[in-house]
Every structure is written in structure tokens, then in C-alpha cells.
Amino acid sequence: ARRAARENQQSSDIVQPIKPHYEVRKFIKIGRPGYKVTKQRDPDTKQQSLLFQIDYPEISDNIVPKHRFMSGFEQHVEAPDRRWQYLLFAAEPYETISFKIPSREVDKSEGKFWTYYNTETKQFFLQFAFKLESNKYAGDHSSSNPRSYGPAPPAPPNSLRAFDSKENEQLTTYVLSSSLDYSHDYYTRKRIEQLHNRMDDIQISSFLKFINYHLSSKTEKKIVKDLSQDLSNGHIL
């Protein structure tokens, strides 16, 4: 009992560290701010991006809007779902708002992620781009089970390799251009006629398969289909 009393006395003599005190800011919330979300796609990198514009016309003085990303397991409003994450915006005296976005990695490199607050119009802007999912496979050859990207494209027919390079370039430009109506391009159709006269049916079929492999849109495929029919019927001009 004496030992316990002595230890209790000694522990009471030790100066306890002072816990930091944080003052909770109290303010009356006036509702949600207006917002605008724009979906974008970079034509060069093919990256998808989002541009957020949040309007804070009654924002408090000396307050700068803040944002943060939150995983689906941090929030307690909806059931956790690993497919989604949340982007939150906060500024006094407005309520905090959140946006549900795909749970993909955000590209925070220079020019891909930025924020801006216009103090005159009281508008906050944030833009970010998602990383391309295929990037995680690029340049990685260390895996024992490499990712398969499908068979290599077929090689062009031997007859095409023997043609004049300029003629090949004109022909390729003709077929791959989805905006070109070959029925009104006499010069290009003349080149097709010359090609037809120097190819047999097997070579023509091989050529069309080679070209069609590199096309994707319905318009482009229709061009090749029409061309195939003309070559088969011998109606070039």
C-alpha cells in the first residue's frame, strides 16, 4: 500500500503535457454553392479530364475555397464502393459539397492538375485529368506473364511494296480519310484503276483486309465496303 501511494505521489509530480487546443469556427451555413462540371478529352493524349467551377458569391472575407479527394471508405453517407471516390469543396459560409467520380488515378503532373480562385468573381476552378489505364503496362517487360495486346497487324501485299511510293501514299491517304468521298475524286479513282489492273482477285482481297484492319469508324468501313464492291465488279470509273 505504501509503495502504491509513493508511486501515485511521484506520478502526480510529473508535469503533464498541455494538449493543443483548437478553436472550432462557428458560422451559419447559407446553403450549397452553384457549380458547373465540364467533361473534357485531350485530342493528343486521349486523357479524360474534368473541369469544376464552383460559385461562392457570398464567401467570407479572407477565405479561400479548399478541396480534397476522399476514398469511398472514408465517407459514411453511402455504402463503400471501391469503384468510386469523392471530390469535396468547402468554403465558409457555404455547405461542403462533394462529387462522385470514378476511382481512377489522377494525373497531377504539370499542366494536368491546377486550381484557380478568382477573387473578383468569387469563382473557384479546379481541373484534373485521369491517367491513362494503359500507362501502367507501358515499358514494363519484367513480368513473367506479359500482357497480350493481340496479333500484329497483317503485312501489306507484296504487290503494294512493288508500287511507286508516291502512289502508295496517295492510295493510303484516300482510304484512311473518313471525310473523303472517293466517288467525286477522279484523280484518286484513276489511281485505284491502275491498282486494279495490276492486281489479281487474291491480291485485291489481301489489300482490302490490310486497309480494313486499320479502320475503326463506321464511315471508314463503309468506304472500304464500297471500294470492295467496285473492285469486284470492275467498276472503277
Phi and psi in degrees as GROMACS dihedral restraints (atoms count N, CA, C in turn):
[ dihedral_restraints ]
;  ai    aj    ak    al  type     phi  dphi    fc
    3     4     5     6     1   -64.9    20    10
    4     5     6     7     1   -39.1    20    10
    6     7     8     9     1   -63.8    20    10
    7     8     9    10     1   -41.5    20    10
    9    10    11    12     1   -65.4    20    10
   10    11    12    13     1   -38.8    20    10
   12    13    14    15     1   -67.0    20    10
   13    14    15    16     1   -38.1    20    10
   15    16    17    18     1   -66.5    20    10
   16    17    18    19     1   -42.3    20    10
   18    19    20    21     1   -65.4    20    10
   19    20    21    22     1   -36.7    20    10
   21    22    23    24     1   -65.8    20    10
   22    23    24    25     1   -38.0    20    10
   24    25    26    27     1   -67.6    20    10
   25    26    27    28     1   -40.9    20    10
   27    28    29    30     1   -66.4    20    10
   28    29    30    31     1   -39.4    20    10
   30    31    32    33     1   -68.2    20    10
   31    32    33    34     1   -30.3    20    10
   33    34    35    36     1   -73.5    20    10
   34    35    36    37     1   -23.3    20    10
   36    37    38    39     1   -77.6    20    10
   37    38    39    40     1   -18.6    20    10
   39    40    41    42     1   -72.7    20    10
   40    41    42    43     1   131.4    20    10
   42    43    44    45     1   -73.2    20    10
   43    44    45    46     1   121.3    20    10
   45    46    47    48     1   -80.0    20    10
   46    47    48    49     1   138.1    20    10
   48    49    50    51     1   -64.7    20    10
   49    50    51    52     1   143.1    20    10
   51    52    53    54     1   -80.4    20    10
   52    53    54    55     1   125.0    20    10
   54    55    56    57     1   -72.8    20    10
   55    56    57    58     1   136.5    20    10
   57    58    59    60     1   -64.2    20    10
   58    59    60    61     1   141.6    20    10
   60    61    62    63     1  -110.9    20    10
   61    62    63    64     1   122.6    20    10
   63    64    65    66     1  -109.2    20    10
   64    65    66    67     1   125.3    20    10
   66    67    68    69     1   -82.0    20    10
   67    68    69    70     1   124.0    20    10
   69    70    71    72     1   -81.6    20    10
   70    71    72    73     1   122.5    20    10
   72    73    74    75     1   -74.1    20    10
   73    74    75    76     1   131.3    20    10
   75    76    77    78     1  -113.7    20    10
   76    77    78    79     1   129.0    20    10
   78    79    80    81     1  -152.9    20    10
   79    80    81    82     1   158.3    20    10
   81    82    83    84     1   -89.9    20    10
   82    83    84    85     1   120.4    20    10
   84    85    86    87     1   -74.8    20    10
   85    86    87    88     1   138.6    20    10
   87    88    89    90     1  -109.7    20    10
   88    89    90    91     1    11.9    20    10
   90    91    92    93     1   113.7    20    10
   91    92    93    94     1  -173.3    20    10
   93    94    95    96     1   -90.3    20    10
   94    95    96    97     1   146.6    20    10
   96    97    98    99     1   -79.0    20    10
   97    98    99   100     1   161.1    20    10
   99   100   101   102     1   -76.9    20    10
  100   101   102   103     1   155.8    20    10
  102   103   104   105     1  -152.9    20    10
  103   104   105   106     1   163.1    20    10
  105   106   107   108     1  -145.3    20    10
  106   107   108   109     1   131.6    20    10
  108   109   110   111     1  -120.0    20    10
  109   110   111   112     1   128.5    20    10
  111   112   113   114     1  -118.9    20    10
  112   113   114   115     1   125.4    20    10
  114   115   116   117     1   -87.3    20    10
  115   116   117   118     1   137.1    20    10
  117   118   119   120     1  -135.5    20    10
  118   119   120   121     1   162.8    20    10
  120   121   122   123     1  -145.2    20    10
  121   122   123   124     1   123.6    20    10
  123   124   125   126     1   -72.8    20    10
  124   125   126   127     1   120.4    20    10
  126   127   128   129     1   -66.8    20    10
  127   128   129   130     1   -22.0    20    10
  129   130   131   132     1   -88.0    20    10
  130   131   132   133     1   -52.3    20    10
  132   133   134   135     1   -91.3    20    10
  133   134   135   136     1   -11.7    20    10
  135   136   137   138     1    65.7    20    10
  136   137   138   139     1    16.6    20    10
  138   139   140   141     1   -78.9    20    10
  139   140   141   142     1   140.1    20    10
  141   142   143   144     1   -88.6    20    10
  142   143   144   145     1   140.3    20    10
  144   145   146   147     1  -140.8    20    10
  145   146   147   148     1   163.5    20    10
  147   148   149   150     1  -128.9    20    10
  148   149   150   151     1   136.9    20    10
  150   151   152   153     1  -116.9    20    10
  151   152   153   154     1   120.8    20    10
  153   154   155   156     1  -107.0    20    10
  154   155   156   157     1   133.4    20    10
  156   157   158   159     1  -124.3    20    10
  157   158   159   160     1   115.6    20    10
  159   160   161   162     1  -113.2    20    10
  160   161   162   163     1   128.1    20    10
  162   163   164   165     1   -98.5    20    10
  163   164   165   166     1   125.1    20    10
  165   166   167   168     1  -126.4    20    10
  166   167   168   169     1    68.4    20    10
  168   169   170   171     1   -64.8    20    10
  169   170   171   172     1   -27.1    20    10
  171   172   173   174     1  -109.7    20    10
  172   173   174   175     1    28.8    20    10
  174   175   176   177     1   -64.5    20    10
  175   176   177   178     1   147.1    20    10
  177   178   179   180     1   -68.0    20    10
  178   179   180   181     1   156.4    20    10
  180   181   182   183     1   -64.8    20    10
  181   182   183   184     1   144.6    20    10
  183   184   185   186     1    60.8    20    10
  184   185   186   187     1    22.6    20    10
  186   187   188   189     1  -109.1    20    10
  187   188   189   190     1   130.2    20    10
  189   190   191   192     1  -111.2    20    10
  190   191   192   193     1   128.3    20    10
  192   193   194   195     1   -56.5    20    10
  193   194   195   196     1   145.5    20    10
  195   196   197   198     1  -120.4    20    10
  196   197   198   199     1   159.7    20    10
  198   199   200   201     1  -143.3    20    10
  199   200   201   202     1   161.5    20    10
  201   202   203   204     1  -162.1    20    10
  202   203   204   205     1   151.9    20    10
  204   205   206   207     1   -94.0    20    10
  205   206   207   208     1   140.1    20    10
  207   208   209   210     1  -132.4    20    10
  208   209   210   211     1   131.9    20    10
  210   211   212   213     1   -73.2    20    10
  211   212   213   214     1   163.8    20    10
  213   214   215   216     1   -66.0    20    10
  214   215   216   217     1   -17.0    20    10
  216   217   218   219     1   -91.8    20    10
  217   218   219   220     1   -10.5    20    10
  219   220   221   222     1   -83.1    20    10
  220   221   222   223     1   -34.1    20    10
  222   223   224   225     1   -82.5    20    10
  223   224   225   226     1   160.1    20    10
  225   226   227   228     1  -127.9    20    10
  226   227   228   229     1    20.9    20    10
  228   229   230   231     1   -91.1    20    10
  229   230   231   232     1   -42.7    20    10
  231   232   233   234     1  -117.5    20    10
  232   233   234   235     1   165.7    20    10
  234   235   236   237     1   -66.3    20    10
  235   236   237   238     1   136.2    20    10
  237   238   239   240     1   -58.4    20    10
  238   239   240   241     1   136.7    20    10
  240   241   242   243     1  -144.2    20    10
  241   242   243   244     1   117.8    20    10
  243   244   245   246     1   -67.0    20    10
  244   245   246   247     1   -11.8    20    10
  246   247   248   249     1   -78.9    20    10
  247   248   249   250     1   -12.0    20    10
  249   250   251   252     1  -129.4    20    10
  250   251   252   253     1   151.2    20    10
  252   253   254   255     1  -133.0    20    10
  253   254   255   256     1   175.1    20    10
  255   256   257   258     1  -129.3    20    10
  256   257   258   259     1   142.3    20    10
  258   259   260   261     1  -114.6    20    10
  259   260   261   262     1   119.6    20    10
  261   262   263   264     1  -106.8    20    10
  262   263   264   265     1   143.8    20    10
  264   265   266   267     1  -126.5    20    10
  265   266   267   268     1   135.7    20    10
  267   268   269   270     1  -140.8    20    10
  268   269   270   271     1   139.1    20    10
  270   271   272   273     1  -164.0    20    10
  271   272   273   274     1   130.9    20    10
  273   274   275   276     1   -73.1    20    10
  274   275   276   277     1   141.5    20    10
  276   277   278   279     1   -99.6    20    10
  277   278   279   280     1    25.5    20    10
  279   280   281   282     1   -84.8    20    10
  280   281   282   283     1   158.4    20    10
  282   283   284   285     1   -71.5    20    10
  283   284   285   286     1   151.0    20    10
  285   286   287   288     1   -73.7    20    10
  286   287   288   289     1   132.1    20    10
  288   289   290   291     1  -115.7    20    10
  289   290   291   292     1   154.1    20    10
  291   292   293   294     1  -136.4    20    10
  292   293   294   295     1   153.1    20    10
  294   295   296   297     1  -124.5    20    10
  295   296   297   298     1   134.4    20    10
  297   298   299   300     1   -89.6    20    10
  298   299   300   301     1   116.6    20    10
  300   301   302   303     1  -127.0    20    10
  301   302   303   304     1   159.7    20    10
  303   304   305   306     1   -58.8    20    10
  304   305   306   307     1   143.5    20    10
  306   307   308   309     1   -83.1    20    10
  307   308   309   310     1    69.2    20    10
  309   310   311   312     1  -114.9    20    10
  310   311   312   313     1   157.3    20    10
  312   313   314   315     1   -69.2    20    10
  313   314   315   316     1   134.3    20    10
  315   316   317   318     1   -91.0    20    10
  316   317   318   319     1   134.5    20    10
  318   319   320   321     1   -85.3    20    10
  319   320   321   322     1   108.2    20    10
  321   322   323   324     1  -103.2    20    10
  322   323   324   325     1    22.2    20    10
  324   325   326   327     1   -72.6    20    10
  325   326   327   328     1   167.9    20    10
  327   328   329   330     1   -61.3    20    10
  328   329   330   331     1   130.7    20    10
  330   331   332   333     1    88.2    20    10
  331   332   333   334     1   -15.4    20    10
  333   334   335   336     1   -98.2    20    10
  334   335   336   337     1   -20.2    20    10
  336   337   338   339     1  -138.1    20    10
  337   338   339   340     1   122.6    20    10
  339   340   341   342     1  -155.1    20    10
  340   341   342   343     1   156.3    20    10
  342   343   344   345     1  -131.5    20    10
  343   344   345   346     1   153.0    20    10
  345   346   347   348     1  -153.6    20    10
  346   347   348   349     1   133.7    20    10
  348   349   350   351     1  -118.6    20    10
  349   350   351   352     1   118.3    20    10
  351   352   353   354     1   -90.2    20    10
  352   353   354   355     1   109.0    20    10
  354   355   356   357     1   -71.4    20    10
  355   356   357   358     1   -19.1    20    10
  357   358   359   360     1   -82.7    20    10
  358   359   360   361     1   -48.2    20    10
  360   361   362   363     1   -87.8    20    10
  361   362   363   364     1    -8.1    20    10
  363   364   365   366     1    58.7    20    10
  364   365   366   367     1    44.4    20    10
  366   367   368   369     1  -119.1    20    10
  367   368   369   370     1   137.7    20    10
  369   370   371   372     1  -112.8    20    10
  370   371   372   373     1   130.5    20    10
  372   373   374   375     1  -117.9    20    10
  373   374   375   376     1   140.9    20    10
  375   376   377   378     1  -142.9    20    10
  376   377   378   379     1   131.1    20    10
  378   379   380   381     1  -132.8    20    10
  379   380   381   382     1   137.5    20    10
  381   382   383   384     1  -146.3    20    10
  382   383   384   385     1   157.0    20    10
  384   385   386   387     1  -117.1    20    10
  385   386   387   388     1   146.1    20    10
  387   388   389   390     1   -83.0    20    10
  388   389   390   391     1   142.5    20    10
  390   391   392   393     1   -70.0    20    10
  391   392   393   394     1   146.1    20    10
  393   394   395   396     1   -68.0    20    10
  394   395   396   397     1   132.2    20    10
  396   397   398   399     1   -66.2    20    10
  397   398   399   400     1   -27.2    20    10
  399   400   401   402     1   -72.9    20    10
  400   401   402   403     1   -14.1    20    10
  402   403   404   405     1   -62.6    20    10
  403   404   405   406     1   -29.7    20    10
  405   406   407   408     1   -70.9    20    10
  406   407   408   409     1   -13.1    20    10
  408   409   410   411     1  -100.8    20    10
  409   410   411   412     1   -12.8    20    10
  411   412   413   414     1   -70.1    20    10
  412   413   414   415     1   130.1    20    10
  414   415   416   417     1    73.3    20    10
  415   416   417   418     1     6.4    20    10
  417   418   419   420     1  -101.6    20    10
  418   419   420   421     1   103.5    20    10
  420   421   422   423     1  -116.2    20    10
  421   422   423   424     1    13.6    20    10
  423   424   425   426     1   -85.4    20    10
  424   425   426   427     1   -13.6    20    10
  426   427   428   429     1   -70.0    20    10
  427   428   429   430     1   141.5    20    10
  429   430   431   432     1   -75.1    20    10
  430   431   432   433     1   -17.3    20    10
  432   433   434   435     1  -123.4    20    10
  433   434   435   436     1    78.6    20    10
  435   436   437   438     1   -63.8    20    10
  436   437   438   439     1   150.7    20    10
  438   439   440   441     1   -72.6    20    10
  439   440   441   442     1   135.8    20    10
  441   442   443   444     1   -93.3    20    10
  442   443   444   445     1   133.1    20    10
  444   445   446   447     1  -109.7    20    10
  445   446   447   448     1    16.6    20    10
  447   448   449   450     1    90.1    20    10
  448   449   450   451     1   171.4    20    10
  450   451   452   453     1   -67.8    20    10
  451   452   453   454     1   155.2    20    10
  453   454   455   456     1   -70.6    20    10
  454   455   456   457     1   150.9    20    10
  456   457   458   459     1   -62.2    20    10
  457   458   459   460     1   146.8    20    10
  459   460   461   462     1   -65.5    20    10
  460   461   462   463     1   149.0    20    10
  462   463   464   465     1   -75.5    20    10
  463   464   465   466     1   151.2    20    10
  465   466   467   468     1   -65.9    20    10
  466   467   468   469     1   153.7    20    10
  468   469   470   471     1   -58.4    20    10
  469   470   471   472     1   152.0    20    10
  471   472   473   474     1   -60.3    20    10
  472   473   474   475     1   -32.7    20    10
  474   475   476   477     1   -64.4    20    10
  475   476   477   478     1   -30.3    20    10
  477   478   479   480     1   -71.8    20    10
  478   479   480   481     1   -35.1    20    10
  480   481   482   483     1   -66.1    20    10
  481   482   483   484     1   -27.3    20    10
  483   484   485   486     1   -83.1    20    10
  484   485   486   487     1   -11.6    20    10
  486   487   488   489     1   -76.9    20    10
  487   488   489   490     1   167.7    20    10
  489   490   491   492     1   -64.0    20    10
  490   491   492   493     1   136.3    20    10
  492   493   494   495     1   -62.5    20    10
  493   494   495   496     1   -36.2    20    10
  495   496   497   498     1   -66.7    20    10
  496   497   498   499     1   -39.3    20    10
  498   499   500   501     1   -66.3    20    10
  499   500   501   502     1   -39.8    20    10
  501   502   503   504     1   -61.6    20    10
  502   503   504   505     1   -41.7    20    10
  504   505   506   507     1   -63.5    20    10
  505   506   507   508     1   -42.6    20    10
  507   508   509   510     1   -64.9    20    10
  508   509   510   511     1   -40.0    20    10
  510   511   512   513     1   -67.8    20    10
  511   512   513   514     1   -43.0    20    10
  513   514   515   516     1   -63.9    20    10
  514   515   516   517     1   -42.8    20    10
  516   517   518   519     1   -60.5    20    10
  517   518   519   520     1   -39.1    20    10
  519   520   521   522     1   -61.9    20    10
  520   521   522   523     1   -47.7    20    10
  522   523   524   525     1   -75.2    20    10
  523   524   525   526     1   -39.9    20    10
  525   526   527   528     1   -78.4    20    10
  526   527   528   529     1   -10.6    20    10
  528   529   530   531     1   -86.4    20    10
  529   530   531   532     1   110.4    20    10
  531   532   533   534     1   -73.0    20    10
  532   533   534   535     1   -15.6    20    10
  534   535   536   537     1   -94.2    20    10
  535   536   537   538     1    -1.1    20    10
  537   538   539   540     1   -93.7    20    10
  538   539   540   541     1   126.2    20    10
  540   541   542   543     1   -95.9    20    10
  541   542   543   544     1   101.0    20    10
  543   544   545   546     1   -67.5    20    10
  544   545   546   547     1   -17.5    20    10
  546   547   548   549     1   -68.2    20    10
  547   548   549   550     1   -15.9    20    10
  549   550   551   552     1  -109.6    20    10
  550   551   552   553     1     6.5    20    10
  552   553   554   555     1  -109.8    20    10
  553   554   555   556     1    91.2    20    10
  555   556   557   558     1   -63.4    20    10
  556   557   558   559     1   -42.1    20    10
  558   559   560   561     1   -62.7    20    10
  559   560   561   562     1   -44.0    20    10
  561   562   563   564     1   -68.9    20    10
  562   563   564   565     1   -39.0    20    10
  564   565   566   567     1   -64.8    20    10
  565   566   567   568     1   -30.4    20    10
  567   568   569   570     1   -65.6    20    10
  568   569   570   571     1   -38.1    20    10
  570   571   572   573     1   -65.8    20    10
  571   572   573   574     1   -37.5    20    10
  573   574   575   576     1   -63.3    20    10
  574   575   576   577     1   -39.5    20    10
  576   577   578   579     1   -62.6    20    10
  577   578   579   580     1   -43.2    20    10
  579   580   581   582     1   -62.9    20    10
  580   581   582   583     1   -38.6    20    10
  582   583   584   585     1   -64.0    20    10
  583   584   585   586     1   -44.1    20    10
  585   586   587   588     1   -61.4    20    10
  586   587   588   589     1   -38.9    20    10
  588   589   590   591     1   -70.0    20    10
  589   590   591   592     1   -16.3    20    10
  591   592   593   594     1  -110.8    20    10
  592   593   594   595     1     9.7    20    10
  594   595   596   597     1  -130.0    20    10
  595   596   597   598     1   142.8    20    10
  597   598   599   600     1   -89.4    20    10
  598   599   600   601     1  -178.4    20    10
  600   601   602   603     1   -62.6    20    10
  601   602   603   604     1   -38.4    20    10
  603   604   605   606     1   -66.9    20    10
  604   605   606   607     1   -41.0    20    10
  606   607   608   609     1   -66.7    20    10
  607   608   609   610     1   -38.5    20    10
  609   610   611   612     1   -63.0    20    10
  610   611   612   613     1   -44.3    20    10
  612   613   614   615     1   -62.4    20    10
  613   614   615   616     1   -41.7    20    10
  615   616   617   618     1   -64.9    20    10
  616   617   618   619     1   -39.0    20    10
  618   619   620   621     1   -64.2    20    10
  619   620   621   622     1   -44.8    20    10
  621   622   623   624     1   -65.5    20    10
  622   623   624   625     1   -37.4    20    10
  624   625   626   627     1   -65.1    20    10
  625   626   627   628     1   -39.1    20    10
  627   628   629   630     1   -64.0    20    10
  628   629   630   631     1   -44.6    20    10
  630   631   632   633     1   -69.2    20    10
  631   632   633   634     1   -44.4    20    10
  633   634   635   636     1   -63.6    20    10
  634   635   636   637     1   -25.9    20    10
  636   637   638   639     1   -64.0    20    10
  637   638   639   640     1   -29.7    20    10
  639   640   641   642     1   -96.5    20    10
  640   641   642   643     1     3.9    20    10
  642   643   644   645     1  -103.6    20    10
  643   644   645   646     1   153.3    20    10
  645   646   647   648     1  -129.6    20    10
  646   647   648   649     1   -43.2    20    10
  648   649   650   651     1   -75.5    20    10
  649   650   651   652     1   157.8    20    10
  651   652   653   654     1   -64.5    20    10
  652   653   654   655     1   -35.8    20    10
  654   655   656   657     1   -62.9    20    10
  655   656   657   658     1   -44.7    20    10
  657   658   659   660     1   -64.6    20    10
  658   659   660   661     1   -41.6    20    10
  660   661   662   663     1   -66.2    20    10
  661   662   663   664     1   -32.8    20    10
  663   664   665   666     1   -66.7    20    10
  664   665   666   667     1   -36.6    20    10
  666   667   668   669     1   -59.7    20    10
  667   668   669   670     1   -46.1    20    10
  669   670   671   672     1   -66.4    20    10
  670   671   672   673     1   -37.5    20    10
  672   673   674   675     1   -63.2    20    10
  673   674   675   676     1   -44.7    20    10
  675   676   677   678     1   -64.7    20    10
  676   677   678   679     1   -39.8    20    10
  678   679   680   681     1   -64.4    20    10
  679   680   681   682     1   -41.2    20    10
  681   682   683   684     1   -61.2    20    10
  682   683   684   685     1   -41.0    20    10
  684   685   686   687     1   -66.2    20    10
  685   686   687   688     1   -41.0    20    10
  687   688   689   690     1   -65.5    20    10
  688   689   690   691     1   -40.8    20    10
  690   691   692   693     1   -66.6    20    10
  691   692   693   694     1   -38.2    20    10
  693   694   695   696     1   -66.9    20    10
  694   695   696   697     1   -37.5    20    10
  696   697   698   699     1   -86.3    20    10
  697   698   699   700     1   -10.2    20    10
  699   700   701   702     1    77.9    20    10
  700   701   702   703     1    12.5    20    10
  702   703   704   705     1   -98.1    20    10
  703   704   705   706     1    92.4    20    10
  705   706   707   708     1  -100.5    20    10
  706   707   708   709     1   -41.1    20    10
